[in-house]
Amino acid sequence: MPAARRRAANGRTPTEQRIIDATLELLAKDGLGALTTVSIARKAKIHQPNFYAYFRNIDDCLAAAAQYVAAHFRRFEDQSFAPVRRAVEEGGDYLAQSVRYHEEVLERLLSARAITELFLRHIHDTSAFGRELRKLEEQNVENVTAHLWDFGTRIGLRDQHLPEVRLLAEFHVSAMSTAVLSILEGRSTDVHAVARAVAANAEATIRATFRRLLKEA
């Protein structure tokens, strides 16, 4: 690939980004089975052979598209979560900050509905797209586990408790996916109420589990 190609802040050339955008649009409209290098090239307004100047094959392109989705979800994550972390460290109103954080996350996911729906639809795929999305989900679980473990070790949890703390993190990540799906499908319409339910359930489950683990220690 010529070094002179101009790259955007995300490290991709404008043509690469056009191909990724085209791939996501076709995925949303026609599904995984309809994707070909010809259909992607046509949508991206490039000649089909030029597709291979940017991606080795369809799987390579799908992996890049999934990484783009992952980057969208990660954006501002640390900044949004900072008040929750401070509430834990300083003994502030954890639930209020957690509700606010979950509201922000839900609103961000809903503002990019097409991308969020692609994530939920393909997270269990065996395709390159699905495999990359699962890496994102695994990273989310690791992030939540790290947060819970930091809090847990402050109050006396020990190394043998880490697997159960990770299980709590998996439950929470799954609960968030369920909450988003509930809103997208119209079963829930009040984002604040959903955020409060997710946050309150997480707080109650975490407190009950940590109390039990401390008694067993």
Backbone hydrogen bonds, N-H to C=O, Kabsch-Sander energy under -0.5 kcal/mol:
donor,donor_aa,acceptor,acceptor_aa,energy
5,R,2,P,-1.3
8,A,12,R,-3.4
11,G,8,A,-2.2
17,Q,13,T,-2.5
18,R,14,P,-2.0
19,I,15,T,-2.3
20,I,16,E,-2.3
21,D,17,Q,-2.9
22,A,18,R,-2.4
23,T,19,I,-2.4
24,L,20,I,-2.5
25,E,21,D,-2.4
26,L,22,A,-2.5
27,L,23,T,-2.5
28,A,24,L,-2.3
29,K,25,E,-1.9
30,D,26,L,-3.2
31,G,26,L,-1.0
31,G,27,L,-1.0
34,A,31,G,-0.9
35,L,32,L,-1.6
40,I,36,T,-2.3
41,A,37,T,-2.4
42,R,38,V,-2.5
43,K,39,S,-2.1
44,A,40,I,-2.5
45,K,41,A,-0.7
45,K,42,R,-0.7
46,I,41,A,-2.4
50,N,47,H,-1.3
51,F,47,H,-0.6
51,F,48,Q,-1.6
52,Y,49,P,-1.1
53,A,50,N,-1.6
54,Y,51,F,-1.5
55,F,51,F,-2.1
61,C,57,N,-1.9
62,L,58,I,-2.9
63,A,59,D,-2.6
64,A,60,D,-1.9
65,A,61,C,-2.3
66,A,62,L,-2.4
67,Q,63,A,-2.2
68,Y,64,A,-1.8
69,V,65,A,-2.0
70,A,66,A,-2.6
71,A,67,Q,-2.4
72,H,68,Y,-1.8
73,F,69,V,-1.9
74,R,70,A,-2.2
75,R,71,A,-1.4
77,E,74,R,-2.5
80,S,76,F,-2.7
81,F,77,E,-2.1
82,A,78,D,-1.2
84,V,81,F,-0.7
85,R,81,F,-2.0
86,R,82,A,-2.4
87,A,83,P,-2.1
88,V,84,V,-1.8
89,E,85,R,-2.4
90,E,86,R,-2.9
91,G,87,A,-0.8
92,G,87,A,-1.7
94,Y,92,G,-1.6
97,Q,93,D,-2.0
98,S,94,Y,-2.7
99,V,95,L,-2.8
100,R,96,A,-2.0
101,Y,97,Q,-2.4
102,H,98,S,-2.6
103,E,99,V,-2.3
104,E,100,R,-2.2
105,V,101,Y,-2.4
106,L,102,H,-2.6
107,E,103,E,-2.8
108,R,104,E,-2.3
109,L,105,V,-2.5
110,L,106,L,-2.5
111,S,107,E,-1.8
112,A,108,R,-0.8
113,R,110,L,-0.8
116,T,112,A,-2.4
117,E,113,R,-2.9
118,L,114,A,-1.9
119,F,115,I,-2.1
120,L,116,T,-2.4
121,R,117,E,-2.4
122,H,118,L,-2.0
123,I,119,F,-1.2
125,D,122,H,-1.9
131,R,127,S,-2.6
132,E,128,A,-2.0
133,L,129,F,-2.0
134,R,130,G,-2.2
135,K,131,R,-1.3
136,L,132,E,-1.5
137,E,133,L,-2.2
138,E,134,R,-2.8
139,Q,135,K,-2.2
140,N,136,L,-2.3
141,V,137,E,-2.3
142,E,138,E,-2.4
143,N,139,Q,-2.5
144,V,140,N,-2.5
145,T,141,V,-2.7
146,A,142,E,-2.5
147,H,143,N,-2.0
148,L,144,V,-2.7
149,W,145,T,-3.0
150,D,146,A,-2.2
151,F,147,H,-2.0
152,G,148,L,-3.1
153,T,149,W,-2.9
154,R,150,D,-1.1
155,I,151,F,-0.9
155,I,152,G,-0.8
156,G,153,T,-0.6
157,L,152,G,-2.5
161,H,158,R,-2.3
162,L,159,D,-1.7
165,V,161,H,-1.9
166,R,162,L,-2.5
167,L,163,P,-1.8
168,L,164,E,-1.9
169,A,165,V,-1.9
170,E,166,R,-2.3
171,F,167,L,-2.2
172,H,168,L,-2.1
173,V,169,A,-2.5
174,S,170,E,-2.2
175,A,171,F,-2.3
176,M,172,H,-2.1
177,S,173,V,-1.8
178,T,174,S,-2.2
179,A,175,A,-2.3
180,V,176,M,-2.5
181,L,177,S,-2.4
182,S,178,T,-2.2
183,I,179,A,-1.7
184,L,180,V,-2.8
185,E,181,L,-2.3
186,G,183,I,-1.3
187,R,182,S,-1.8
188,S,182,S,-1.5
191,V,189,T,-0.9
194,V,190,D,-2.2
195,A,191,V,-2.9
196,R,192,H,-2.6
197,A,193,A,-2.2
198,V,194,V,-2.6
199,A,195,A,-2.7
200,A,196,R,-3.0
201,N,197,A,-2.3
202,A,198,V,-2.3
203,E,199,A,-2.7
204,A,200,A,-2.5
205,T,201,N,-2.5
206,I,202,A,-2.8
207,R,203,E,-2.7
208,A,204,A,-2.3
209,T,205,T,-2.5
210,F,206,I,-2.8
211,R,207,R,-2.4
212,R,208,A,-2.0
213,L,209,T,-2.6
214,L,210,F,-2.3
215,K,211,R,-1.9
216,E,212,R,-1.8
217,A,213,L,-1.1
